[in-house]
Amino acid sequence: MTVPVFEEYEPASDCGCTGCAARRRPALRTLSRRDGGHPAAHGVRRALVLVTAAGVVLGTGAATAAAEDPGGGPQGVPTAPARALKLPATTRAAIIDRAEKWVSSAVPYDMNKNWSDGYRQDCSGYVSMAWGLDGSEWTGSIAEYGVRIDPSELQPGDILLFHNPANPTKGSHVTIFGGWTNSAHTSYLAYEETPPHARAQPTPYAYWTNSSHFVPYRYKGLTAGAGGPASAVTGYPGAKSFGKGAKNAHVTRLGRMLVAHGGSRFYRTGPDPSWGEADRQATRAFQRAQGWSGAEADGVPGPATWNLLVKGGGRNIPGAPTGGSPSAVPAVPSGATTTSGATGTSGATTTSGATGATGTGYPGARYFRPGQSNAQVQQLGEQLVKKGFGTYYTSGPGPQWTEADRRNVEAFQRAQGWTGSTADGYPGPETWRRLFG
């Protein structure tokens, strides 16, 4: 299975010779990484502290010389105190809000560039930004700012980290936990900076690859709203946050949770901070999936709807009925008009496609999500290969939905000229029709 390739800085090795030691002295007074300093310079500091400490324990002459000559003598290397971590106070809501900004801006992945806010455009720079750190850390240092927790304790704003000390450029990655997307806690909403750009999408726990190596951490600087049912992120933000005219981060978060629960077909663009008809229809579909009706399924999230979404509980939104409108629940007869003004079957607007699809033979969105394994996934993969869009398969295709399936579908969708949420890698009725029609 082909997955995004992640690159991370690896601090340079530190030579102990006098010449190299002299050249490293200015690095000890270098700028912060946020202001353009290179992580290697900070790696020097950490390495020197370790070298000095080891020398003291072993009673070596090098340690004695270094202690006597902090500037670095013929037998030693410059010494520097261990860096004092700055832990700017923040809340879970603020972490997710900052993470959303990069996703909304589609900040491109580039380990050699900083975004306009000063943070490096890779996975650890993204987490550094979301946590509000003074500069861009790397996968080998970001854990210093957190405390290790049990997976059962994960809440939005925590991170999942894999650092490969043997070769940091091979597999090292970090994501921001956005909440569980199912009651089994086998999938979560992952915010991450990855090629080609920052994204938030349902992801199998702990990750697509090296899953057993990822470790959950919680930021040490969390303040009010850091946990519990009253959390600013997990707690219900109130009815005033939703509905006509609403524009805020809670609307975006609601949309992303609904997408994670099978509601992607309702969004042609977004989700975004502005409340729209797509949000109302997706919310109503989720509510109806729980067996609710009447005022309980009015399309506006109340505390019960919100809590189910945040905790990954409840039943997912079912796929659109075969031949029916993907935007109406239930399906509307051909030519009819829904209460929102959307046309029925023959003129329906589809996800991952344009208009006019009948969706004939389309099995439904629920078959094509992380954790799914069925014949429809294999059928899709085989047809993608036939159409020349099997680049990302390293084996198969098979019945298990993987990132390779999503990327191949996305490639096919982009070949149709679609962009944004219409090329999200998840097949809707129009994608299916064009593949099999």
N, C-alpha and C positions, 0 to 999 in steps of 0.2 A: 504494500500500500504506500503510495507516495503522499507525503505530507509536507507542510511548509518547511523550508530550510531556515534554521535559525543560526545567527552568527553572534558571538559575544566577544568582548575584549578579554584577552588573557594578559594579566600584568607581566611585564618584561622581567626576566631573571636579573638578579642583582650580583654583579661581580664585586668581589671584595678588594680588588687591587687599589692602590693609592690613587692612580689616575682616574679610575671610574668613580671612586668615592668622592673625589674632588668635583667631578662633573655632576654628581648627583646632589651636591649641597643646595644649589638653587632650587631643585625640585621639591625640597622640603618646605620651601616658602611659596610653592606654586599656587596658582588660582584654584578656586573650587572647580569641580567638574562642570557645574552649571554655568560658570563663567568662561569655560573653554579649556580648563585643565584636562589632562589625559589621565585616565584611571591608572595607567602604569606608574605615574608619579606617586599616587596614593598607595599603590602596591609596594613601592619602595619603602614607604614609612612602615607599613605593617611588617614587611620582611625584615627590616632593620631591627624592629622591636623584638621579633622572634629570634634573630641571630644573637642579639645582645643577651636576651634572657637565657638562651641555651648556653652561652659562654659563661654566664654567672653560675649556672647550675654545675657545669663541668669544671669550673675553676680554671678556664683557659687564660693564657696570657693575652689573647686578643680581647677578651672581655675586660680585663684589667686596663689595657691600654685605651680601650674605648671609653671606659669610665673616667680615666685620667685626662683624656683629651677629647672632649665632646665634638670638637671640630673634625676629628678623624686623624689619627697619627699613622706612622709608617706601618704599624702592626694591626691597625683596626679600621673600622668603618664608621661613618658618622652615626651618631645615635639620635633618636628622637622619641619623645614621649608617645605613648599610645594615643591615638586620636580620640577626642571626646565626641561622642555622637550627639548631634543635635536632633531632637525629636519634636518638631513642630506639632502643636496640638491640632487635632482634626477629628471629624466625626465620620461615621460610616456614610452618611448622606453626602458629605462633601467629597469623599473618595469616589463614590459612584458618579456623582455629578461631573467631576473632573475626567473620569474615565469616559463618560458619555461624550464629552466635548471632542476628544480625539476620534472617537468612532464617527460622530456626526460630521467631522471635518475630513474623514477618510485620510488621516495623516499617513503618508507613505512610509514604508519601512526603509530605513537607511541608517546603518550603524555608524556612518561617518558624518552624519549631519545632525544638527539640533533644530527642533521646531521653533516657532516664533516665541514660545514661552521659555525657551532656554534649555529644554531637556532633549537628550539624545533619542533619536527615533528608532529604538529597538525595544525588545520586550522589557528589559530591566529599566531602561530610561522611562518607559511608559509607567511602570509601577512606581518609580521614584517620583514622577509627576503626580500620579494619583494620590500617593501618600503625602505629598507636599514636602518632600525632602529638600535639603539645601542644594543638592546637585544630583547628577545621574550616577547611580550606583551600577554595579554589574551583578551577575548571578552569583559570583563568589563573595559578595559583600552585603547584598540586600538582606540576608537573613539576620545580620547583626541588629537590624532595626525592628525585628519582630521576635515574638516568642512562639516556640513550637506548640501546636495544639493538636488535639485529636480530630480526625475527620468528622466525627459526630458533632463537633463544636463549631464547624464552619458557619460563618455568617457573611452577608455581603460586605465587601471591603477587605476580607482576608485574602491571602494569596496561596497559590500552589506552586512550589518551586522545585525544580530539578537542576542541580549544579553538578556537572561532571568534572571533578577535580583532575582526573587523568588527562582529559582533553576538553577544556571548556567549550570549544567550538563544535563539539559533536554531541548534539542533543540537548545541551543546556537551554532551559526555557523557564519562563514564569508567567502565570496568568492571574488575573484578578477574579475572585469568586463573586458571582452576581446572584447566587441563589439556586436552589435545587429546581430542576424542571420536571421531576417525577417523584412520586411518593416512595419509590424504592431507593431513592438517592443514588442512582447509577448514572445520572446525567445532570449537568448543571449549566448555567449560563456563564460562559467564560468571556471575559473582556481581555483582549490581548493585542499586542502590536506584533504583527507577523506579515510576511510578504503576501499580497502586495501592499496592504495598509491595515490600520487598526480596525478591529471588528469585535462584535459581540454576537455569539451564537451558541446554541445548545452543543455541549461537548461531553463525550463519555468520561466518567470519572476514572482516573484523575486526568488523563489526557489520551490523545490518539496513539501516541507511542511512549515508550519508557514509563508507562503508567505507574508501575510499582515503585518507581524511584522518586515520584513527586511527594513533597512533604508540605503540609499546611502550616502557615504562619499567620500570626495576628500582629498588627502594628502596635508597637509599644506606646505610641503617642495618642492613642484613642482617648477621647474625652466623653462628655455626656452623650448618650445615645449609642454607646459602644456595644451594647448587647441587651438581651432580654426582650420581652414582648413590647416594650415601650421604645424600642430602637427607632430612630428617625427614618431608617430605611425600611425595616420590616413592618413597622407599625402603620396602620391605615392613616393616610394623610388627610382624610376628610373629603366629603362629597364636593366641597367647593373647588377641589383640585381637578375635577372632571366635568365634562359637559360643554355646551356651546360657549365659545369664547375663551376656554381655558388654554393656557400656554405655560407649561412648566415641565420640570424634569420628571415629575411623577407620571405624566402622560406618556413620555418616552419609555419610562420603565415599565409601565403597564403594557404598552405595545410589544416590547421585547419579551415580556413574560407570556403574553398571548401567542406570539409567534413560536416561542419555545413549547407551547402546549398545543400546537397544531393549527394556529391561526394565520399562518403566513399568506394564505390565499386571499385574505381580505386587504392586504397592503400592496398597492402598486408602487408606492414610494414610502419611505419611512421604515419603521415608526419614527416620529419626530415629536417635538414638544407641543405642537398645536393639535388640540382635540379635533378629530374629524369623524366623518361617517364610518370610515374603516375601523376606528377604535370602538365605536358604538356597536357595529355589527359583530366584530370579533368578540367583544365582551358578552354580547347577547348569546352568541354561539356557545361560548364557554359556559355561561349560566344554564343554557338549555341542556348542555351535555351532562350537567349535574342532576337533571330531572326537574329543574325549577321552571316555573311558568308565571304568567301575569307580572305583577310588580317585582317579583324576585328575578325576572329575566327581562329587565327593561333596557339593558345595554349600558347601564351606568354602574361601575363597581362600588359595592358597599363593603363593609368590613369582612363579611363572610367570603365574598368573591376575592378580595385582596389577599386575605390570609391563605386561602387555598392556593392561589398563584404563587405567592412568596415562598410557601413551604413545599411547593412541588406536589401538592395533593390534588385530589379530585380526578375526574376523567378528562382526557384530552378532547379537543374539538374533533369531531369525526370529519372525514373527507367529504367533499361535495358528492352528492348522489350522482350516479352515472347518468350523463346526459342533462344534468341539472346545472343551475347557476352556481358558480363557486362562491358567490357573494351573498347568497340568500339562504336563510335557514327558516323553514324548509325550502326546497326547490320551488321555483315559480314556473307555471306553465309558459310555453313559448309565446312571446309577444305580450305577456302580462307585465304589469308594473308593480314593483314593490313599494312599500311605504316610504322608502328613501328615494324613490325615483329611478332606481336601477332597473334595467330591463331584464327580462327572464332569459330562458335557455338560449334562444337563437342569437341574442345580442349581448350575452353576458360578458363582463370584463373579468379576465382571468388573471391569476397570479402566474408569474413566470411566462408571460406571453402577452399578447395584445387582446383585441376584441374579436368576437365572432366565432369562438370555438364552441362546439357542441360538447366536447369532452367525451365523446363516444369511446367506451372501453377503458377510460381512465379509472384506475382502481381506488384513487383517493390519496390525499396527502399523508395520511397516517402511516402508509406503508414505507415512506421514504424519510426516515428520521433516524438519528443515532440510536443504536440498540435494536433496530428492527432487523429481522432475518426472515425472508419470505421469497417465494418464487417470482414475485413482481420485481423485486430488486435485481435478480439475476436476468430476468427478461429485459429490463431496462438497460442493464450493462451490456448485454449481448447486442442489443440494437444500436447502442452508442458505438460499439466497436465496428459494426457493419457500416455505420454512417461516417466512420473515420474519426470518431471522437473518443478513442480509448487510450490516449496518450498516458494518462496517469495510472493505468493499471500495471502493476508489476507482476501480478498473478491474477488468475480469474478471468472475467468477473464471476462473482459468486453471489449467494443469497444474502450475505451479511452486508448491510449498508455501511459504507466506509467513506472516509474523506476523499478517496480516489473517485468514488461514484459522484460525489458532490462536485468535485472539480471538473470532471468530464461533462456533467450536465451543464455546469456554468459555462464551459467552453462552447458547448452547442448553443446555449442561449445567446451568448455574445455574438456568435456567428450569424444569428438572426437579426442582429442590430439592436438587441435589447440591452439596457443598462440598469443600474440601481437594483431595486428589489425584484425587478422582472428578470434579473440574471443572478439570482441568489444561489443557484446550484440545486434547488429543490424543484422537481418537475411538477408543474401544474397541468391542467387539462390541455392548454394550448401547446405546451412543450411536448406533451404526450402525443397529441394529434400530429404534430409536425414530424415527430420521430417515426410514428407507426402508420401515418396516413399515406 
